[in-house]
Amino acid sequence: MRESVYISLVHHPVYDRRKRVVTTSITNLDLHDLSRLARTFGLGGFFVVQPSPLQRKLAERIIAHWERGYGADYNVTRKEAFQLVTLAETVEEVSEQIEEREGRPPTIVATTGREFPNQVDYDFFRKELPERLPVLILFGTGWGLADELILSSHVILKPVKISEDYNHLSVRCAAAIILDRILGRE
């Protein structure tokens, strides 16, 4: 089942702090941590959505270092994790690639720290997951996924709420919590 679950780190369309739609930059730390997260959970893949050719080139250099460069010999487990990374320009392109692999389009699942109507809690989605496969879970950079992307998704998960007065986790932390809630052992 887990091999039909995919994650995507979306750099566009996302918001900046003023709620303007922007494209955010690739970060080395996100690539490392989310590829390791995908490998740890046995996922089908980790897609990085980045429309900027220069930013994708940066990501390609980082990935190459760990797949074929010095890093491949230095840290074999990191090499394994980076083999799950695929770059794409849009979420639509990711969806098409998953459909080619799986034979059917994925259920698109949006994550957000904001409140939306009809959000689904983690227990419900966990039980429903086998019927929804393949699944693509979207994680936003910057100040989160743009509303257009969230509202066009098939499922919107409830925010990770731990504290009532502070809700601004890094995408890496949020992704780990969300995957554990959906796929972790009870």
ZAMARGU-4260 file (C-alpha; in steps of 0.2 Angstrom, whole numbers, plus 5000, padded with zeros to 4 digits):
<rodrens>
0) 5000/5000/5000 | 5014/5013/5005 | 5022/5011/4988 | 5006/5019/4980 | 5008/5034/4992
5) 5018/5049/4985 | 5022/5066/4993 | 5026/5082/4984 | 5034/5098/4990 | 5026/5112/4981
10) 5036/5128/4978 | 5022/5135/4967 | 5008/5141/4969 | 5011/5145/4987 | 5009/5161/4997
15) 5021/5173/5005 | 5017/5181/5021 | 5006/5194/5013 | 4996/5180/5005 | 5003/5184/4987
20) 5005/5169/4976 | 5024/5166/4974 | 5037/5154/4969 | 5049/5149/4983 | 5066/5143/4982
25) 5073/5125/4984 | 5082/5122/5000 | 5095/5108/5003 | 5087/5104/5020 | 5070/5100/5013
30) 5077/5089/4999 | 5087/5079/5012 | 5074/5077/5025 | 5059/5074/5014 | 5068/5061/5003
35) 5073/5052/5019 | 5055/5053/5026 | 5049/5045/5009 | 5062/5031/5011 | 5058/5028/5029
40) 5039/5026/5026 | 5042/5016/5010 | 5033/5028/4999 | 5032/5027/4980 | 5041/5043/4978
45) 5045/5061/4982 | 5041/5075/4969 | 5048/5092/4970 | 5037/5104/4961 | 5047/5119/4955
50) 5043/5129/4939 | 5060/5139/4939 | 5073/5131/4928 | 5087/5138/4938 | 5080/5131/4954
55) 5077/5114/4946 | 5096/5114/4941 | 5101/5118/4959 | 5090/5103/4964 | 5098/5092/4951
60) 5116/5096/4957 | 5111/5092/4975 | 5103/5075/4970 | 5117/5071/4958 | 5130/5073/4973
65) 5120/5060/4983 | 5116/5048/4969 | 5132/5048/4959 | 5145/5060/4967 | 5155/5059/4983
70) 5140/5058/4993 | 5134/5042/4985 | 5150/5033/4993 | 5150/5043/5009 | 5132/5040/5014
75) 5123/5025/5005 | 5107/5027/5015 | 5106/5045/5009 | 5109/5039/4991 | 5094/5027/4993
80) 5083/5041/4999 | 5088/5053/4985 | 5083/5039/4972 | 5065/5043/4976 | 5066/5061/4971
85) 5059/5067/4955 | 5058/5085/4949 | 5043/5092/4940 | 5036/5109/4935 | 5018/5108/4940
90) 5007/5097/4951 | 4998/5092/4935 | 5014/5085/4928 | 5017/5075/4945 | 4999/5068/4943
95) 5002/5063/4925 | 5018/5054/4930 | 5009/5044/4945 | 4995/5040/4933 | 5008/5032/4921
100) 5016/5022/4935 | 5000/5017/4943 | 4988/5015/4929 | 4975/5027/4936 | 4976/5046/4942
105) 4980/5049/4960 | 4969/5056/4974 | 4976/5073/4977 | 4977/5077/4996 | 4981/5095/5001
110) 4989/5099/5018 | 4987/5116/5026 | 4989/5125/5043 | 4973/5134/5039 | 4954/5130/5041
115) 4944/5125/5026 | 4926/5118/5025 | 4925/5099/5023 | 4942/5095/5030 | 4945/5077/5034
120) 4953/5071/5050 | 4968/5059/5050 | 4959/5044/5058 | 4945/5045/5044 | 4958/5047/5030
125) 4969/5033/5037 | 4954/5021/5036 | 4949/5027/5019 | 4966/5027/5012 | 4966/5009/5004
130) 4951/5014/4993 | 4959/5030/4988 | 4976/5023/4981 | 4986/5030/4973 | 4988/5045/4983
135) 4998/5061/4981 | 5000/5072/4997 | 5004/5090/4994 | 5015/5100/5006 | 5017/5118/5003
140) 5032/5129/5006 | 5032/5148/5010 | 5016/5152/5019 | 5007/5137/5012 | 4998/5130/4997
145) 4988/5143/4987 | 4969/5142/4990 | 4967/5137/4971 | 4977/5121/4974 | 4969/5117/4990
150) 4952/5119/4984 | 4955/5109/4968 | 4961/5094/4978 | 4951/5079/4981 | 4954/5079/5000
155) 4959/5092/5012 | 4967/5086/5028 | 4964/5096/5044 | 4979/5106/5051 | 4991/5098/5063
160) 4985/5107/5079 | 4995/5104/5094 | 4994/5122/5102 | 4979/5134/5101 | 4990/5149/5100
165) 5004/5144/5088 | 5003/5135/5072 | 5018/5137/5061 | 5028/5121/5059 | 5041/5119/5046
170) 5036/5109/5031 | 5048/5095/5036 | 5040/5093/5054 | 5022/5094/5047 | 5026/5081/5034
175) 5033/5069/5047 | 5018/5071/5059 | 5005/5069/5045 | 5014/5054/5037 | 5015/5046/5055
180) 4996/5050/5058 | 4991/5042/5041 | 5004/5028/5039 | 5012/5025/5056 | 5010/5010/5067
185) 4996/5012/5080
</rodrens>
